[in-house]
Amino acid sequence: MTKIDAHQHFWQIGRFDYTWMQGRELEPLKRDFLPDSLKPLLDKNGIQKSIFVQTVPDLNENRWVLGLAERHEFLAGVVGWLDLTSPAIEDDLAEFKDNPYFVGVRHQTHDEPDDDWIVREDVLRGLAVLEKQDVPFELLFYPRHLRHVPRLAAQLPNLRMLIDHIAKPAIRNRQWEGWIEDFARAASFENVHCKLSGMITEADWNHWTAADLRPYVQAALDAFGPSRLLFGSDWPVCTLAGSYEQVVDALKEALGPISEKEQADIFGRSAERFYGLNHHRA
């Protein structure tokens, strides 16, 4: 079985404008994180492949990381960025669509001032282009955005969508209401998947335990089932609250006793199916 980390990032300070890295608490992230730093962590944890996920709204990041994928065998796919509102989105997509490492698109939706941005008509037109071209889209949401999933799923029934970081409930405050209802509703649509990722940074960075994550992980398991859940480390953002190994171990503990097949889905096969990771290196 190939184990896959379905959510990690690279960045090189000065290469792009990482405007989201603001505030003293994010200071530890303001340095380069590149493939040679991730590979030993994957090896140590028995993980063979990873998926890069965009960090800035810049087509040049797509080009840069697709180049990294050519040179680093463990990098199985790149979730890039496109301007969904651009009249030129079809031309922009055409540049990347045939690259075997380009496996999806994400926009930092939760940073948009308008909570209804994802259902604006110009955005929906862009998402319809992704649906037509069979390119998945990742939903970087807070709980307040989850209410839009039924409309998205109804209007774009053939668009594969994936909720990042279980939609970032405030685990540190044991937030449950206002998340679980819309989260479970989102899971009722078969074209919607979810990443078990980004949870320790939603918990208390200094005092979290696997027990804090467990109710949320179990809710995701109940709602989506293992075949629509993907493990993601969210490295290097996760390092604000714990090590790569702690992320892996905490998820295993929070999942509890599951079958080998269920574990194989969450830690690899669900990602293979969702992203269509069937290409081979020349």
ChimeraX attribute file (.defattr): number of C-alpha atoms within 10 A of each C-alpha:
attribute: neighborCount
match mode: 1-to-1
recipient: residues
	/A:1	10
	/A:2	12
	/A:3	22
	/A:4	29
	/A:5	26
	/A:6	29
	/A:7	26
	/A:8	23
	/A:9	22
	/A:10	19
	/A:11	21
	/A:12	13
	/A:13	12
	/A:14	9
	/A:15	11
	/A:16	14
	/A:17	13
	/A:18	15
	/A:19	8
	/A:20	11
	/A:21	13
	/A:22	11
	/A:23	7
	/A:24	7
	/A:25	9
	/A:26	12
	/A:27	11
	/A:28	12
	/A:29	17
	/A:30	13
	/A:31	11
	/A:32	13
	/A:33	16
	/A:34	14
	/A:35	17
	/A:36	9
	/A:37	12
	/A:38	18
	/A:39	18
	/A:40	12
	/A:41	15
	/A:42	19
	/A:43	12
	/A:44	10
	/A:45	13
	/A:46	12
	/A:47	19
	/A:48	18
	/A:49	20
	/A:50	26
	/A:51	25
	/A:52	26
	/A:53	25
	/A:54	25
	/A:55	23
	/A:56	20
	/A:57	18
	/A:58	15
	/A:59	16
	/A:60	14
	/A:61	19
	/A:62	24
	/A:63	15
	/A:64	11
	/A:65	25
	/A:66	22
	/A:67	12
	/A:68	16
	/A:69	20
	/A:70	14
	/A:71	11
	/A:72	13
	/A:73	13
	/A:74	19
	/A:75	22
	/A:76	27
	/A:77	25
	/A:78	29
	/A:79	28
	/A:80	28
	/A:81	24
	/A:82	21
	/A:83	18
	/A:84	23
	/A:85	15
	/A:86	14
	/A:87	12
	/A:88	13
	/A:89	17
	/A:90	16
	/A:91	11
	/A:92	16
	/A:93	20
	/A:94	12
	/A:95	10
	/A:96	18
	/A:97	17
	/A:98	10
	/A:99	12
	/A:100	18
	/A:101	25
	/A:102	24
	/A:103	25
	/A:104	28
	/A:105	24
	/A:106	24
	/A:107	24
	/A:108	16
	/A:109	18
	/A:110	19
	/A:111	13
	/A:112	11
	/A:113	8
	/A:114	10
	/A:115	15
	/A:116	13
	/A:117	17
	/A:118	22
	/A:119	15
	/A:120	11
	/A:121	11
	/A:122	15
	/A:123	15
	/A:124	18
	/A:125	17
	/A:126	19
	/A:127	25
	/A:128	19
	/A:129	16
	/A:130	24
	/A:131	18
	/A:132	11
	/A:133	14
	/A:134	15
	/A:135	23
	/A:136	23
	/A:137	23
	/A:138	23
	/A:139	26
	/A:140	20
	/A:141	23
	/A:142	20
	/A:143	21
	/A:144	16
	/A:145	20
	/A:146	22
	/A:147	17
	/A:148	17
	/A:149	23
	/A:150	18
	/A:151	12
	/A:152	19
	/A:153	19
	/A:154	12
	/A:155	13
	/A:156	18
	/A:157	17
	/A:158	17
	/A:159	23
	/A:160	21
	/A:161	27
	/A:162	23
	/A:163	26
	/A:164	23
	/A:165	25
	/A:166	26
	/A:167	24
	/A:168	22
	/A:169	24
	/A:170	17
	/A:171	19
	/A:172	17
	/A:173	11
	/A:174	14
	/A:175	14
	/A:176	14
	/A:177	10
	/A:178	13
	/A:179	21
	/A:180	18
	/A:181	13
	/A:182	19
	/A:183	24
	/A:184	16
	/A:185	14
	/A:186	25
	/A:187	21
	/A:188	16
	/A:189	17
	/A:190	14
	/A:191	19
	/A:192	25
	/A:193	27
	/A:194	29
	/A:195	26
	/A:196	25
	/A:197	29
	/A:198	23
	/A:199	31
	/A:200	30
	/A:201	22
	/A:202	19
	/A:203	22
	/A:204	16
	/A:205	15
	/A:206	11
	/A:207	10
	/A:208	19
	/A:209	16
	/A:210	20
	/A:211	13
	/A:212	20
	/A:213	22
	/A:214	18
	/A:215	16
	/A:216	23
	/A:217	23
	/A:218	15
	/A:219	15
	/A:220	23
	/A:221	19
	/A:222	12
	/A:223	19
	/A:224	21
	/A:225	17
	/A:226	22
	/A:227	21
	/A:228	24
	/A:229	29
	/A:230	28
	/A:231	26
	/A:232	26
	/A:233	29
	/A:234	26
	/A:235	23
	/A:236	22
	/A:237	18
	/A:238	22
	/A:239	18
	/A:240	17
	/A:241	19
	/A:242	17
	/A:243	15
	/A:244	20
	/A:245	13
	/A:246	17
	/A:247	23
	/A:248	17
	/A:249	14
	/A:250	20
	/A:251	22
	/A:252	17
	/A:253	15
	/A:254	18
	/A:255	19
	/A:256	12
	/A:257	10
	/A:258	11
	/A:259	9
	/A:260	8
	/A:261	12
	/A:262	17
	/A:263	18
	/A:264	19
	/A:265	24
	/A:266	25
	/A:267	26
	/A:268	24
	/A:269	24
	/A:270	24
	/A:271	27
	/A:272	18
	/A:273	13
	/A:274	21
	/A:275	22
	/A:276	15
	/A:277	15
	/A:278	9
	/A:279	10
	/A:280	8
	/A:281	8
	/A:282	4
